[in-house]
């Protein structure tokens, strides 16, 4: 009879010790550790957004027109370089580049620099008439990176590189590296912000 009275007292003492244990102690309840982790400050994030039209300030394809594009993007970049967002760059039919009046590079943003001045992802590239009249060509899972400078028209810049395709095609400023490195574009309308 005396044994059974001591057993609840020992159990109660052990529970009391575990409730008073400091977080990280072997006897500390898991809830105390979890709440400490939840109280950690959120990681630093940067938001980079932009939209408008650009110019290359040059005739990259030799057809007599100064080339440019339309673009839009929004991304949130975490301090660890992970990101989420979307990017689109296109020829919308009102001008041509490489003889293409319709072309689009679109995809999710999945990583970026902590200062927001560059971001990357994987795009789908669509072109019309590149391989014959009326022929639509689609290239999927094409890695891309974009470097930006914030500001408005005449100040902000955007530079797109797509990896593993179109090396040496007109407009490629670094032929021979297996990538399509476009020249830096300057905004003619719109805005790029980093905050």
VOGU-3710 file (C-alpha; in Angstrom, 3 decimals, decimal comma):
1> xxxxxxxxxx> 0,000/0,000/0,000  2,804/2,370/0,832  4,448/1,666/-2,569  1,405/2,812/-4,524  1,318/6,140/-2,636  4,964/6,877/-3,497  4,567/6,055/-7,180  2,069/8,905/-7,912  4,281/11,288/-5,916  7,356/10,356/-7,987
11> xxxxxxxxxx> 5,397/10,687/-11,235  4,067/14,105/-10,166  7,592/15,264/-9,283  8,930/14,144/-12,675  6,136/15,977/-14,486  6,812/19,075/-12,398  10,517/18,979/-13,290  9,780/18,620/-16,989  7,367/21,565/-16,886  10,052/23,752/-15,267
21> xxxxxxxxxx> 12,879/22,591/-17,516  14,511/25,202/-19,697  13,922/24,974/-23,470  16,484/22,683/-25,021  16,778/20,510/-21,878  16,158/16,798/-22,316  13,036/17,104/-20,158  11,663/20,234/-21,820  8,282/19,810/-23,466  8,324/19,985/-27,269
31> xxxxxxxxxx> 5,789/22,833/-27,245  8,314/25,096/-25,498  10,917/24,482/-28,229  8,381/25,011/-31,007  7,124/28,292/-29,559  10,712/29,576/-29,291  11,253/28,819/-32,992  7,971/30,447/-33,929  9,021/33,614/-32,093  12,105/34,060/-34,332
41> xxxxxxxxxx> 11,937/37,197/-36,488  10,943/36,632/-40,126  13,743/36,460/-42,684  14,493/39,625/-44,670  12,682/39,772/-48,025  12,972/42,055/-51,037  10,167/42,797/-53,476  11,128/43,569/-57,058  8,449/44,633/-59,518  8,376/46,171/-62,940
51> xxxxxxxxxx> 6,472/46,646/-66,142  6,634/48,669/-69,326  8,496/48,866/-72,627  12,208/48,970/-73,384  14,706/49,795/-76,083  18,032/48,170/-76,896  19,107/51,523/-78,397  20,375/49,498/-81,360  19,276/47,570/-84,420  20,307/44,113/-83,163
61> xxxxxxxxxx> 18,930/42,168/-86,119  20,003/44,527/-88,927  16,526/45,207/-90,310  16,682/48,999/-89,926  14,552/49,189/-86,739  15,748/49,999/-83,226  14,669/46,935/-81,242  12,913/46,698/-77,891  10,407/44,652/-75,911  7,501/44,683/-73,476
71> xxxxxxxxxx> 7,945/43,210/-70,003  6,291/42,638/-66,651  7,419/40,915/-63,459  6,823/40,680/-59,735  8,916/38,648/-57,311  9,551/38,313/-53,596  13,106/37,227/-52,794  13,977/35,825/-49,365  17,298/36,379/-47,615  18,333/32,796/-48,429
81> xxxxxxxxxx> 17,957/33,430/-52,179  14,707/31,529/-52,632  11,971/33,448/-54,440  8,483/33,285/-55,847  6,918/35,358/-58,577  6,479/35,602/-62,347  8,346/37,094/-65,306  7,212/37,890/-68,868  9,147/39,487/-71,706  7,576/39,665/-75,163
91> xxxxxxxxxx> 7,240/41,134/-78,605  3,583/42,085/-78,710  3,139/42,549/-82,446  3,709/46,314/-82,634  7,427/45,947/-83,414  9,686/43,142/-84,544  12,901/41,621/-83,350  14,749/39,041/-85,438  11,831/39,253/-87,839  9,493/38,053/-85,084
101> xxxxxxxxxx> 6,427/40,103/-84,354  5,140/37,682/-81,716  7,481/36,130/-79,154  7,218/35,478/-75,405  9,487/34,325/-72,581  7,289/33,519/-69,569  7,937/31,655/-66,347  8,032/31,537/-62,569  10,791/33,246/-60,604  12,380/30,722/-58,214
111> xxxxxxxxxx> 15,574/32,384/-56,945  17,166/35,794/-56,684  19,884/37,988/-55,265  19,218/39,330/-51,749  19,494/42,912/-53,082  16,768/42,234/-55,696  18,965/43,251/-58,651  18,773/39,830/-60,320  16,416/36,880/-60,322  16,112/33,539/-62,113
121> xxxxxxxxxx> 13,655/30,840/-63,025  12,556/28,462/-65,765  10,556/29,738/-68,726  8,485/28,650/-71,652  9,647/30,408/-74,837  7,076/30,795/-77,631  7,850/32,149/-81,086  5,712/32,510/-84,193  7,137/32,363/-87,738  10,742/31,627/-86,631
131> xxxxxxxxxx> 10,754/28,330/-88,533  8,340/29,172/-91,336  5,202/31,243/-91,966  2,492/30,433/-89,428  4,689/27,956/-87,515  4,455/28,326/-83,747  7,423/26,902/-81,832  7,395/26,247/-78,086  10,494/25,566/-75,986  9,810/24,460/-72,403
141> xxxxxxxxxx> 11,873/24,403/-69,200  14,411/26,971/-70,386  16,436/28,445/-67,492  16,631/32,239/-67,489  18,107/35,042/-65,431  17,261/38,750/-65,428  19,410/41,608/-64,118  17,619/44,883/-63,349  18,367/48,441/-62,294  15,489/50,292/-60,604
151> xxxxxxxxxx> 13,990/53,542/-61,845  11,796/54,984/-64,549  12,183/55,713/-68,265  15,760/56,417/-69,341  17,136/55,162/-65,998  15,900/51,631/-65,289  17,424/48,707/-67,176  16,674/45,053/-67,772  18,975/42,364/-69,199  17,677/38,869/-70,037
161> xxxxxxxxxx> 19,755/35,720/-70,548  18,274/32,339/-71,496  20,507/29,307/-70,970  21,272/26,442/-73,303  19,454/27,747/-76,409  19,791/30,240/-79,284  23,564/30,723/-78,893  24,884/33,003/-81,626  21,453/34,069/-82,928  21,291/37,771/-83,874
171> xxxxxxxxxx> 21,149/39,873/-80,728  23,387/37,506/-78,698  26,104/39,708/-77,159  28,218/36,727/-75,970  28,186/34,110/-78,749  29,966/30,829/-78,114  28,902/30,262/-74,492  25,830/28,082/-75,346  23,443/30,781/-74,045  21,443/33,628/-75,519
181> xxxxxxxxxx> 22,687/36,782/-73,782  20,620/39,780/-74,822  21,991/43,293/-74,598  20,934/45,540/-71,728  17,567/47,224/-72,394  16,620/50,709/-71,121  13,059/51,555/-70,100  11,112/53,818/-72,426  7,852/53,566/-70,427  7,012/52,075/-67,055
191> xxxxx> 8,923/51,528/-63,816  11,135/49,020/-61,987  11,112/49,122/-58,182  13,070/47,243/-55,510  11,929/47,516/-51,896
//
